[in-house]
Amino acid sequence: IQRNVLHEQSALTAQLAELQARFAAREPRAEDVAAIAELKATLAARDEALRTAQERMVQLRNEMLLREENYNKHFRNGGMGERVLNAGLAAGAQSEVMDWMLKGGKDRRPTADRGGSGKAGTLPVPGSLRAPTGSFKRP
């Protein structure tokens, strides 16, 4: 009886080795090959999307830095940017305005063609324009 058991055990061991060799050398199934190809394609697409997203992020970061630099360049001093106020020119302009106002504006009166007084090229006299008549309808 023990001899039969040993003989049966050796036969089973040989059969196991043969099956293991067949399993290691087997051809892949078509479904497995298709699934692997699909997974590889998905992985490649995601890698490409990740690469383009990273490139876009770098572009946006550079654009934001450029915009910030331009904004700071133009609006750093309350809109004056890199310019510095020339106090001498500003004082001269103020004195000219004050002189014009104190003289009554008779020698250099600004002109514009706005109608109202009938003369082209002069500003209308205060009070000469009449308020519109009629009612305005609200929508």
TORZADO-143934 format. One record per residue (C-alpha): residue number from 1; x, y, z. Coordinates in steps of 0.25 Angstrom, whole numbers. Layout:
BEGIN
<resi:NUM u:X v:Y w:Z>
...
//
This chain:
BEGIN
<resi:1 u:0 v:0 w:0>
<resi:2 u:11 v:10 w:3>
<resi:3 u:17 v:6 w:-10>
<resi:4 u:5 v:10 w:-17>
<resi:5 u:4 v:23 w:-10>
<resi:6 u:19 v:27 w:-13>
<resi:7 u:16 v:23 w:-28>
<resi:8 u:3 v:32 w:-28>
<resi:9 u:11 v:43 w:-22>
<resi:10 u:22 v:43 w:-32>
<resi:11 u:12 v:42 w:-43>
<resi:12 u:5 v:54 w:-38>
<resi:13 u:18 v:62 w:-36>
<resi:14 u:22 v:59 w:-50>
<resi:15 u:8 v:64 w:-55>
<resi:16 u:9 v:76 w:-47>
<resi:17 u:22 v:80 w:-53>
<resi:18 u:17 v:78 w:-67>
<resi:19 u:5 v:86 w:-64>
<resi:20 u:14 v:97 w:-58>
<resi:21 u:22 v:97 w:-71>
<resi:22 u:10 v:98 w:-80>
<resi:23 u:5 v:109 w:-71>
<resi:24 u:18 v:117 w:-72>
<resi:25 u:19 v:115 w:-87>
<resi:26 u:4 v:118 w:-91>
<resi:27 u:-1 v:128 w:-101>
<resi:28 u:-8 v:140 w:-96>
<resi:29 u:-23 v:141 w:-97>
<resi:30 u:-28 v:152 w:-107>
<resi:31 u:-37 v:158 w:-97>
<resi:32 u:-24 v:160 w:-88>
<resi:33 u:-16 v:166 w:-99>
<resi:34 u:-28 v:176 w:-103>
<resi:35 u:-29 v:180 w:-88>
<resi:36 u:-14 v:182 w:-87>
<resi:37 u:-14 v:191 w:-100>
<resi:38 u:-26 v:199 w:-95>
<resi:39 u:-19 v:201 w:-81>
<resi:40 u:-6 v:206 w:-88>
<resi:41 u:-14 v:215 w:-97>
<resi:42 u:-21 v:221 w:-85>
<resi:43 u:-8 v:223 w:-78>
<resi:44 u:-2 v:230 w:-90>
<resi:45 u:-14 v:239 w:-91>
<resi:46 u:-13 v:243 w:-76>
<resi:47 u:2 v:245 w:-77>
<resi:48 u:0 v:255 w:-89>
<resi:49 u:-12 v:262 w:-82>
<resi:50 u:-3 v:264 w:-69>
<resi:51 u:9 v:269 w:-78>
<resi:52 u:0 v:279 w:-85>
<resi:53 u:-7 v:283 w:-72>
<resi:54 u:7 v:286 w:-66>
<resi:55 u:12 v:294 w:-78>
<resi:56 u:-1 v:302 w:-77>
<resi:57 u:1 v:304 w:-62>
<resi:58 u:15 v:309 w:-65>
<resi:59 u:10 v:319 w:-76>
<resi:60 u:-1 v:324 w:-67>
<resi:61 u:9 v:326 w:-56>
<resi:62 u:18 v:334 w:-65>
<resi:63 u:7 v:342 w:-71>
<resi:64 u:2 v:346 w:-57>
<resi:65 u:16 v:350 w:-53>
<resi:66 u:17 v:359 w:-65>
<resi:67 u:3 v:365 w:-62>
<resi:68 u:7 v:368 w:-48>
<resi:69 u:20 v:374 w:-52>
<resi:70 u:13 v:383 w:-63>
<resi:71 u:2 v:387 w:-53>
<resi:72 u:12 v:390 w:-42>
<resi:73 u:20 v:398 w:-53>
<resi:74 u:8 v:406 w:-57>
<resi:75 u:0 v:408 w:-44>
<resi:76 u:11 v:407 w:-33>
<resi:77 u:10 v:422 w:-29>
<resi:78 u:-5 v:423 w:-30>
<resi:79 u:-5 v:423 w:-45>
<resi:80 u:7 v:431 w:-47>
<resi:81 u:16 v:419 w:-50>
<resi:82 u:31 v:422 w:-52>
<resi:83 u:28 v:437 w:-54>
<resi:84 u:31 v:447 w:-43>
<resi:85 u:23 v:460 w:-42>
<resi:86 u:30 v:472 w:-46>
<resi:87 u:27 v:482 w:-35>
<resi:88 u:31 v:494 w:-44>
<resi:89 u:22 v:491 w:-55>
<resi:90 u:10 v:488 w:-46>
<resi:91 u:12 v:502 w:-39>
<resi:92 u:13 v:509 w:-52>
<resi:93 u:0 v:503 w:-57>
<resi:94 u:-7 v:506 w:-45>
<resi:95 u:-2 v:521 w:-45>
<resi:96 u:-7 v:522 w:-60>
<resi:97 u:-21 v:516 w:-56>
<resi:98 u:-22 v:526 w:-44>
<resi:99 u:-18 v:538 w:-52>
<resi:100 u:-29 v:534 w:-62>
<resi:101 u:-39 v:533 w:-51>
<resi:102 u:-35 v:546 w:-44>
<resi:103 u:-36 v:554 w:-57>
<resi:104 u:-50 v:548 w:-60>
<resi:105 u:-45 v:540 w:-72>
<resi:106 u:-47 v:551 w:-81>
<resi:107 u:-34 v:551 w:-89>
<resi:108 u:-33 v:536 w:-91>
<resi:109 u:-47 v:530 w:-90>
<resi:110 u:-48 v:515 w:-94>
<resi:111 u:-56 v:513 w:-106>
<resi:112 u:-65 v:501 w:-111>
<resi:113 u:-76 v:499 w:-121>
<resi:114 u:-87 v:495 w:-112>
<resi:115 u:-98 v:503 w:-118>
<resi:116 u:-108 v:510 w:-109>
<resi:117 u:-104 v:524 w:-110>
<resi:118 u:-105 v:524 w:-125>
<resi:119 u:-90 v:528 w:-127>
<resi:120 u:-81 v:517 w:-132>
<resi:121 u:-68 v:515 w:-124>
<resi:122 u:-73 v:521 w:-111>
<resi:123 u:-78 v:515 w:-98>
<resi:124 u:-93 v:518 w:-95>
<resi:125 u:-96 v:528 w:-85>
<resi:126 u:-100 v:523 w:-72>
<resi:127 u:-115 v:522 w:-71>
<resi:128 u:-117 v:523 w:-86>
<resi:129 u:-120 v:509 w:-88>
<resi:130 u:-134 v:504 w:-85>
<resi:131 u:-138 v:492 w:-78>
<resi:132 u:-145 v:482 w:-87>
<resi:133 u:-160 v:482 w:-86>
<resi:134 u:-169 v:470 w:-86>
<resi:135 u:-168 v:457 w:-77>
<resi:136 u:-158 v:446 w:-78>
<resi:137 u:-164 v:432 w:-77>
<resi:138 u:-157 v:422 w:-69>
<resi:139 u:-156 v:408 w:-75>
//
